Amino acid sequence: MSECPFTQEVSAYYDGELDAGRRAQMDRHLAQCPDCAAVLEQLRSMSRLFADSEVPRLSQISMRRVHRRVESVMDEPLVRTARILSAIAAAVLIVGSFWLVRVGGMGRSMATQVSSTPPWAGIAASPDAEMTMVSASTPAAQWYLADNPSRAEELP
């Protein structure tokens, strides 16, 4: 076959992908060019061959194998991503644990300096050096002091 510039468009013509103007131009060209007409006939004969052939049937075992293979290929990126994210999470957990242990050791020395009264108790104390006056202004403060009266002495 010779190098006809329309040869590349024969398959688009056969598939019906050309607009009306270009299709009319291809109709005129196909009537004059035996090479392009031969290419078009090859496409038609190949389509008839596929249309006339029997569709192969797979056994259930073969079908299951195909499905397993497709599923494994589809799941590979998901499994790889899950492994990477698991490794990152483990690294964050380990680094966070070491950090908490280190900060926790420093926090113990600070905890002895801070009053052990929980902030939710709402106990107001005057910083009088001789006597600590405690006023239980909330029910939580009353409960906290009622549980152990010696806690009033813990206040600064």
mmCIF file of the C-alpha atoms, coordinates in Angstrom:
data_MODEL
# 
_entry.id   MODEL 
# 
loop_
_atom_site.group_PDB 
_atom_site.id 
_atom_site.type_symbol 
_atom_site.label_atom_id 
_atom_site.label_alt_id 
_atom_site.label_comp_id 
_atom_site.label_asym_id 
_atom_site.label_entity_id 
_atom_site.label_seq_id 
_atom_site.pdbx_PDB_ins_code 
_atom_site.Cartn_x 
_atom_site.Cartn_y 
_atom_site.Cartn_z 
_atom_site.occupancy 
_atom_site.B_iso_or_equiv 
_atom_site.pdbx_formal_charge 
_atom_site.auth_seq_id 
_atom_site.auth_comp_id 
_atom_site.auth_asym_id 
_atom_site.auth_atom_id 
_atom_site.pdbx_PDB_model_num 
ATOM 1   C CA . MET A 1 1   ? 0.000   0.000   0.000   1.00 0.00 ? 1   MET A CA 1 
ATOM 2   C CA . SER A 1 2   ? 1.180   3.486   -0.786  1.00 0.00 ? 2   SER A CA 1 
ATOM 3   C CA . GLU A 1 3   ? 1.320   6.410   1.574   1.00 0.00 ? 3   GLU A CA 1 
ATOM 4   C CA . CYS A 1 4   ? -2.119  7.989   1.194   1.00 0.00 ? 4   CYS A CA 1 
ATOM 5   C CA . PRO A 1 5   ? -2.822  10.883  3.573   1.00 0.00 ? 5   PRO A CA 1 
ATOM 6   C CA . PHE A 1 6   ? -6.393  9.615   4.075   1.00 0.00 ? 6   PHE A CA 1 
ATOM 7   C CA . THR A 1 7   ? -5.320  6.129   5.255   1.00 0.00 ? 7   THR A CA 1 
ATOM 8   C CA . GLN A 1 8   ? -5.123  7.301   8.872   1.00 0.00 ? 8   GLN A CA 1 
ATOM 9   C CA . GLU A 1 9   ? -8.752  8.460   8.757   1.00 0.00 ? 9   GLU A CA 1 
ATOM 10  C CA . VAL A 1 10  ? -10.258 5.247   7.369   1.00 0.00 ? 10  VAL A CA 1 
ATOM 11  C CA . SER A 1 11  ? -10.779 3.721   10.829  1.00 0.00 ? 11  SER A CA 1 
ATOM 12  C CA . ALA A 1 12  ? -12.451 6.935   12.067  1.00 0.00 ? 12  ALA A CA 1 
ATOM 13  C CA . TYR A 1 13  ? -14.670 6.821   8.967   1.00 0.00 ? 13  TYR A CA 1 
ATOM 14  C CA . TYR A 1 14  ? -15.558 3.180   9.651   1.00 0.00 ? 14  TYR A CA 1 
ATOM 15  C CA . ASP A 1 15  ? -16.343 3.908   13.309  1.00 0.00 ? 15  ASP A CA 1 
ATOM 16  C CA . GLY A 1 16  ? -18.567 6.865   12.378  1.00 0.00 ? 16  GLY A CA 1 
ATOM 17  C CA . GLU A 1 17  ? -16.402 9.407   14.185  1.00 0.00 ? 17  GLU A CA 1 
ATOM 18  C CA . LEU A 1 18  ? -16.185 11.950  11.328  1.00 0.00 ? 18  LEU A CA 1 
ATOM 19  C CA . ASP A 1 19  ? -18.470 14.938  10.946  1.00 0.00 ? 19  ASP A CA 1 
ATOM 20  C CA . ALA A 1 20  ? -20.800 15.123  7.917   1.00 0.00 ? 20  ALA A CA 1 
ATOM 21  C CA . GLY A 1 21  ? -18.485 17.290  5.774   1.00 0.00 ? 21  GLY A CA 1 
ATOM 22  C CA . ARG A 1 22  ? -15.417 15.144  6.381   1.00 0.00 ? 22  ARG A CA 1 
ATOM 23  C CA . ARG A 1 23  ? -17.453 11.959  5.882   1.00 0.00 ? 23  ARG A CA 1 
ATOM 24  C CA . ALA A 1 24  ? -18.641 13.174  2.420   1.00 0.00 ? 24  ALA A CA 1 
ATOM 25  C CA . GLN A 1 25  ? -15.048 13.980  1.523   1.00 0.00 ? 25  GLN A CA 1 
ATOM 26  C CA . MET A 1 26  ? -13.963 10.437  2.591   1.00 0.00 ? 26  MET A CA 1 
ATOM 27  C CA . ASP A 1 27  ? -16.815 8.927   0.516   1.00 0.00 ? 27  ASP A CA 1 
ATOM 28  C CA . ARG A 1 28  ? -15.481 10.683  -2.601  1.00 0.00 ? 28  ARG A CA 1 
ATOM 29  C CA . HIS A 1 29  ? -11.898 9.671   -1.773  1.00 0.00 ? 29  HIS A CA 1 
ATOM 30  C CA . LEU A 1 30  ? -12.782 5.992   -1.157  1.00 0.00 ? 30  LEU A CA 1 
ATOM 31  C CA . ALA A 1 31  ? -14.385 5.837   -4.598  1.00 0.00 ? 31  ALA A CA 1 
ATOM 32  C CA . GLN A 1 32  ? -11.079 6.960   -6.163  1.00 0.00 ? 32  GLN A CA 1 
ATOM 33  C CA . CYS A 1 33  ? -8.411  5.372   -3.897  1.00 0.00 ? 33  CYS A CA 1 
ATOM 34  C CA . PRO A 1 34  ? -8.118  1.558   -4.026  1.00 0.00 ? 34  PRO A CA 1 
ATOM 35  C CA . ASP A 1 35  ? -5.635  1.495   -1.120  1.00 0.00 ? 35  ASP A CA 1 
ATOM 36  C CA . CYS A 1 36  ? -8.023  3.205   1.299   1.00 0.00 ? 36  CYS A CA 1 
ATOM 37  C CA . ALA A 1 37  ? -10.909 1.062   -0.004  1.00 0.00 ? 37  ALA A CA 1 
ATOM 38  C CA . ALA A 1 38  ? -8.797  -2.041  0.768   1.00 0.00 ? 38  ALA A CA 1 
ATOM 39  C CA . VAL A 1 39  ? -8.121  -0.820  4.297   1.00 0.00 ? 39  VAL A CA 1 
ATOM 40  C CA . LEU A 1 40  ? -11.849 -0.218  4.784   1.00 0.00 ? 40  LEU A CA 1 
ATOM 41  C CA . GLU A 1 41  ? -12.637 -3.711  3.505   1.00 0.00 ? 41  GLU A CA 1 
ATOM 42  C CA . GLN A 1 42  ? -10.075 -5.216  5.918   1.00 0.00 ? 42  GLN A CA 1 
ATOM 43  C CA . LEU A 1 43  ? -11.796 -3.442  8.806   1.00 0.00 ? 43  LEU A CA 1 
ATOM 44  C CA . ARG A 1 44  ? -15.179 -4.729  7.686   1.00 0.00 ? 44  ARG A CA 1 
ATOM 45  C CA . SER A 1 45  ? -13.941 -8.311  7.281   1.00 0.00 ? 45  SER A CA 1 
ATOM 46  C CA . MET A 1 46  ? -12.298 -8.213  10.714  1.00 0.00 ? 46  MET A CA 1 
ATOM 47  C CA . SER A 1 47  ? -15.558 -7.012  12.257  1.00 0.00 ? 47  SER A CA 1 
ATOM 48  C CA . ARG A 1 48  ? -17.457 -9.811  10.528  1.00 0.00 ? 48  ARG A CA 1 
ATOM 49  C CA . LEU A 1 49  ? -14.888 -12.331 11.773  1.00 0.00 ? 49  LEU A CA 1 
ATOM 50  C CA . PHE A 1 50  ? -15.417 -11.229 15.366  1.00 0.00 ? 50  PHE A CA 1 
ATOM 51  C CA . ALA A 1 51  ? -19.181 -11.081 14.970  1.00 0.00 ? 51  ALA A CA 1 
ATOM 52  C CA . ASP A 1 52  ? -19.333 -14.608 13.498  1.00 0.00 ? 52  ASP A CA 1 
ATOM 53  C CA . SER A 1 53  ? -16.962 -16.209 16.002  1.00 0.00 ? 53  SER A CA 1 
ATOM 54  C CA . GLU A 1 54  ? -18.263 -18.011 19.040  1.00 0.00 ? 54  GLU A CA 1 
ATOM 55  C CA . VAL A 1 55  ? -17.736 -16.354 22.404  1.00 0.00 ? 55  VAL A CA 1 
ATOM 56  C CA . PRO A 1 56  ? -15.447 -18.560 24.501  1.00 0.00 ? 56  PRO A CA 1 
ATOM 57  C CA . ARG A 1 57  ? -16.879 -19.712 27.822  1.00 0.00 ? 57  ARG A CA 1 
ATOM 58  C CA . LEU A 1 58  ? -14.748 -20.036 30.895  1.00 0.00 ? 58  LEU A CA 1 
ATOM 59  C CA . SER A 1 59  ? -15.296 -22.694 33.506  1.00 0.00 ? 59  SER A CA 1 
ATOM 60  C CA . GLN A 1 60  ? -16.223 -21.582 37.000  1.00 0.00 ? 60  GLN A CA 1 
ATOM 61  C CA . ILE A 1 61  ? -12.718 -22.401 38.202  1.00 0.00 ? 61  ILE A CA 1 
ATOM 62  C CA . SER A 1 62  ? -11.121 -20.316 35.456  1.00 0.00 ? 62  SER A CA 1 
ATOM 63  C CA . MET A 1 63  ? -13.550 -17.471 36.089  1.00 0.00 ? 63  MET A CA 1 
ATOM 64  C CA . ARG A 1 64  ? -12.704 -17.538 39.806  1.00 0.00 ? 64  ARG A CA 1 
ATOM 65  C CA . ARG A 1 65  ? -8.976  -17.413 38.998  1.00 0.00 ? 65  ARG A CA 1 
ATOM 66  C CA . VAL A 1 66  ? -9.495  -14.394 36.765  1.00 0.00 ? 66  VAL A CA 1 
ATOM 67  C CA . HIS A 1 67  ? -11.541 -12.646 39.461  1.00 0.00 ? 67  HIS A CA 1 
ATOM 68  C CA . ARG A 1 68  ? -8.916  -13.361 42.138  1.00 0.00 ? 68  ARG A CA 1 
ATOM 69  C CA . ARG A 1 69  ? -6.142  -12.031 39.942  1.00 0.00 ? 69  ARG A CA 1 
ATOM 70  C CA . VAL A 1 70  ? -8.066  -8.855  39.122  1.00 0.00 ? 70  VAL A CA 1 
ATOM 71  C CA . GLU A 1 71  ? -8.894  -8.294  42.803  1.00 0.00 ? 71  GLU A CA 1 
ATOM 72  C CA . SER A 1 72  ? -5.274  -8.803  43.860  1.00 0.00 ? 72  SER A CA 1 
ATOM 73  C CA . VAL A 1 73  ? -4.042  -6.350  41.233  1.00 0.00 ? 73  VAL A CA 1 
ATOM 74  C CA . MET A 1 74  ? -6.662  -3.818  42.305  1.00 0.00 ? 74  MET A CA 1 
ATOM 75  C CA . ASP A 1 75  ? -5.852  -4.236  46.029  1.00 0.00 ? 75  ASP A CA 1 
ATOM 76  C CA . GLU A 1 76  ? -2.044  -3.889  45.729  1.00 0.00 ? 76  GLU A CA 1 
ATOM 77  C CA . PRO A 1 77  ? -1.966  -0.067  45.924  1.00 0.00 ? 77  PRO A CA 1 
ATOM 78  C CA . LEU A 1 78  ? -4.436  -0.096  48.812  1.00 0.00 ? 78  LEU A CA 1 
ATOM 79  C CA . VAL A 1 79  ? -2.368  -2.605  50.797  1.00 0.00 ? 79  VAL A CA 1 
ATOM 80  C CA . ARG A 1 80  ? 0.840   -0.686  50.073  1.00 0.00 ? 80  ARG A CA 1 
ATOM 81  C CA . THR A 1 81  ? -0.771  2.554   51.259  1.00 0.00 ? 81  THR A CA 1 
ATOM 82  C CA . ALA A 1 82  ? -2.092  0.867   54.409  1.00 0.00 ? 82  ALA A CA 1 
ATOM 83  C CA . ARG A 1 83  ? 1.384   -0.464  55.236  1.00 0.00 ? 83  ARG A CA 1 
ATOM 84  C CA . ILE A 1 84  ? 2.969   2.947   54.769  1.00 0.00 ? 84  ILE A CA 1 
ATOM 85  C CA . LEU A 1 85  ? 0.344   4.657   56.933  1.00 0.00 ? 85  LEU A CA 1 
ATOM 86  C CA . SER A 1 86  ? 0.742   1.969   59.617  1.00 0.00 ? 86  SER A CA 1 
ATOM 87  C CA . ALA A 1 87  ? 4.499   2.553   59.697  1.00 0.00 ? 87  ALA A CA 1 
ATOM 88  C CA . ILE A 1 88  ? 4.004   6.303   60.002  1.00 0.00 ? 88  ILE A CA 1 
ATOM 89  C CA . ALA A 1 89  ? 1.466   5.827   62.813  1.00 0.00 ? 89  ALA A CA 1 
ATOM 90  C CA . ALA A 1 90  ? 3.833   3.492   64.666  1.00 0.00 ? 90  ALA A CA 1 
ATOM 91  C CA . ALA A 1 91  ? 6.675   6.011   64.362  1.00 0.00 ? 91  ALA A CA 1 
ATOM 92  C CA . VAL A 1 92  ? 4.454   8.817   65.674  1.00 0.00 ? 92  VAL A CA 1 
ATOM 93  C CA . LEU A 1 93  ? 3.344   6.618   68.574  1.00 0.00 ? 93  LEU A CA 1 
ATOM 94  C CA . ILE A 1 94  ? 6.919   5.716   69.536  1.00 0.00 ? 94  ILE A CA 1 
ATOM 95  C CA . VAL A 1 95  ? 8.196   9.291   69.293  1.00 0.00 ? 95  VAL A CA 1 
ATOM 96  C CA . GLY A 1 96  ? 5.160   10.570  71.210  1.00 0.00 ? 96  GLY A CA 1 
ATOM 97  C CA . SER A 1 97  ? 5.674   7.987   73.944  1.00 0.00 ? 97  SER A CA 1 
ATOM 98  C CA . PHE A 1 98  ? 9.332   8.932   74.403  1.00 0.00 ? 98  PHE A CA 1 
ATOM 99  C CA . TRP A 1 99  ? 8.383   12.592  74.481  1.00 0.00 ? 99  TRP A CA 1 
ATOM 100 C CA . LEU A 1 100 ? 5.679   12.002  77.107  1.00 0.00 ? 100 LEU A CA 1 
ATOM 101 C CA . VAL A 1 101 ? 8.084   10.000  79.275  1.00 0.00 ? 101 VAL A CA 1 
ATOM 102 C CA . ARG A 1 102 ? 10.649  12.765  79.078  1.00 0.00 ? 102 ARG A CA 1 
ATOM 103 C CA . VAL A 1 103 ? 8.143   15.559  79.748  1.00 0.00 ? 103 VAL A CA 1 
ATOM 104 C CA . GLY A 1 104 ? 6.454   13.450  82.438  1.00 0.00 ? 104 GLY A CA 1 
ATOM 105 C CA . GLY A 1 105 ? 9.751   13.219  84.349  1.00 0.00 ? 105 GLY A CA 1 
ATOM 106 C CA . MET A 1 106 ? 10.113  16.994  84.251  1.00 0.00 ? 106 MET A CA 1 
ATOM 107 C CA . GLY A 1 107 ? 6.490   17.482  85.235  1.00 0.00 ? 107 GLY A CA 1 
ATOM 108 C CA . ARG A 1 108 ? 6.875   15.567  88.494  1.00 0.00 ? 108 ARG A CA 1 
ATOM 109 C CA . SER A 1 109 ? 9.193   18.166  89.969  1.00 0.00 ? 109 SER A CA 1 
ATOM 110 C CA . MET A 1 110 ? 6.737   20.888  88.937  1.00 0.00 ? 110 MET A CA 1 
ATOM 111 C CA . ALA A 1 111 ? 3.781   18.999  90.369  1.00 0.00 ? 111 ALA A CA 1 
ATOM 112 C CA . THR A 1 112 ? 5.220   19.120  93.864  1.00 0.00 ? 112 THR A CA 1 
ATOM 113 C CA . GLN A 1 113 ? 5.398   22.913  93.663  1.00 0.00 ? 113 GLN A CA 1 
ATOM 114 C CA . VAL A 1 114 ? 1.829   23.386  92.445  1.00 0.00 ? 114 VAL A CA 1 
ATOM 115 C CA . SER A 1 115 ? -1.139  23.047  94.746  1.00 0.00 ? 115 SER A CA 1 
ATOM 116 C CA . SER A 1 116 ? -2.815  19.693  94.572  1.00 0.00 ? 116 SER A CA 1 
ATOM 117 C CA . THR A 1 117 ? -6.257  21.300  94.568  1.00 0.00 ? 117 THR A CA 1 
ATOM 118 C CA . PRO A 1 118 ? -8.002  20.510  91.301  1.00 0.00 ? 118 PRO A CA 1 
ATOM 119 C CA . PRO A 1 119 ? -9.017  23.557  89.294  1.00 0.00 ? 119 PRO A CA 1 
ATOM 120 C CA . TRP A 1 120 ? -12.638 22.443  89.032  1.00 0.00 ? 120 TRP A CA 1 
ATOM 121 C CA . ALA A 1 121 ? -13.098 22.610  92.807  1.00 0.00 ? 121 ALA A CA 1 
ATOM 122 C CA . GLY A 1 122 ? -13.299 26.428  92.731  1.00 0.00 ? 122 GLY A CA 1 
ATOM 123 C CA . ILE A 1 123 ? -11.793 26.884  96.208  1.00 0.00 ? 123 ILE A CA 1 
ATOM 124 C CA . ALA A 1 124 ? -10.732 30.433  96.901  1.00 0.00 ? 124 ALA A CA 1 
ATOM 125 C CA . ALA A 1 125 ? -7.989  30.862  99.478  1.00 0.00 ? 125 ALA A CA 1 
ATOM 126 C CA . SER A 1 126 ? -6.410  34.048  100.819 1.00 0.00 ? 126 SER A CA 1 
ATOM 127 C CA . PRO A 1 127 ? -2.616  33.979  100.822 1.00 0.00 ? 127 PRO A CA 1 
ATOM 128 C CA . ASP A 1 128 ? -2.383  34.980  104.489 1.00 0.00 ? 128 ASP A CA 1 
ATOM 129 C CA . ALA A 1 129 ? 0.849   33.600  105.966 1.00 0.00 ? 129 ALA A CA 1 
ATOM 130 C CA . GLU A 1 130 ? -0.581  32.874  109.410 1.00 0.00 ? 130 GLU A CA 1 
ATOM 131 C CA . MET A 1 131 ? -3.944  31.418  108.530 1.00 0.00 ? 131 MET A CA 1 
ATOM 132 C CA . THR A 1 132 ? -5.459  30.091  105.363 1.00 0.00 ? 132 THR A CA 1 
ATOM 133 C CA . MET A 1 133 ? -9.055  31.045  104.989 1.00 0.00 ? 133 MET A CA 1 
ATOM 134 C CA . VAL A 1 134 ? -10.996 28.738  102.785 1.00 0.00 ? 134 VAL A CA 1 
ATOM 135 C CA . SER A 1 135 ? -14.331 29.554  101.289 1.00 0.00 ? 135 SER A CA 1 
ATOM 136 C CA . ALA A 1 136 ? -16.197 26.729  99.608  1.00 0.00 ? 136 ALA A CA 1 
ATOM 137 C CA . SER A 1 137 ? -18.156 28.722  97.069  1.00 0.00 ? 137 SER A CA 1 
ATOM 138 C CA . THR A 1 138 ? -19.238 25.834  94.822  1.00 0.00 ? 138 THR A CA 1 
ATOM 139 C CA . PRO A 1 139 ? -20.781 22.433  95.505  1.00 0.00 ? 139 PRO A CA 1 
ATOM 140 C CA . ALA A 1 140 ? -17.659 20.812  94.069  1.00 0.00 ? 140 ALA A CA 1 
ATOM 141 C CA . ALA A 1 141 ? -15.513 22.713  96.559  1.00 0.00 ? 141 ALA A CA 1 
ATOM 142 C CA . GLN A 1 142 ? -17.776 21.697  99.432  1.00 0.00 ? 142 GLN A CA 1 
ATOM 143 C CA . TRP A 1 143 ? -17.571 18.065  98.369  1.00 0.00 ? 143 TRP A CA 1 
ATOM 144 C CA . TYR A 1 144 ? -13.803 18.256  97.960  1.00 0.00 ? 144 TYR A CA 1 
ATOM 145 C CA . LEU A 1 145 ? -13.328 19.691  101.442 1.00 0.00 ? 145 LEU A CA 1 
ATOM 146 C CA . ALA A 1 146 ? -15.953 17.432  103.023 1.00 0.00 ? 146 ALA A CA 1 
ATOM 147 C CA . ASP A 1 147 ? -14.176 14.351  101.727 1.00 0.00 ? 147 ASP A CA 1 
ATOM 148 C CA . ASN A 1 148 ? -11.018 15.121  103.641 1.00 0.00 ? 148 ASN A CA 1 
ATOM 149 C CA . PRO A 1 149 ? -10.830 18.182  105.937 1.00 0.00 ? 149 PRO A CA 1 
ATOM 150 C CA . SER A 1 150 ? -7.043  18.041  105.954 1.00 0.00 ? 150 SER A CA 1 
ATOM 151 C CA . ARG A 1 151 ? -7.013  19.217  102.349 1.00 0.00 ? 151 ARG A CA 1 
ATOM 152 C CA . ALA A 1 152 ? -7.664  22.742  103.522 1.00 0.00 ? 152 ALA A CA 1 
ATOM 153 C CA . GLU A 1 153 ? -4.138  22.679  104.916 1.00 0.00 ? 153 GLU A CA 1 
ATOM 154 C CA . GLU A 1 154 ? -2.735  21.823  101.464 1.00 0.00 ? 154 GLU A CA 1 
ATOM 155 C CA . LEU A 1 155 ? -3.835  25.154  100.054 1.00 0.00 ? 155 LEU A CA 1 
ATOM 156 C CA . PRO A 1 156 ? -1.155  27.826  99.662  1.00 0.00 ? 156 PRO A CA 1 
# 
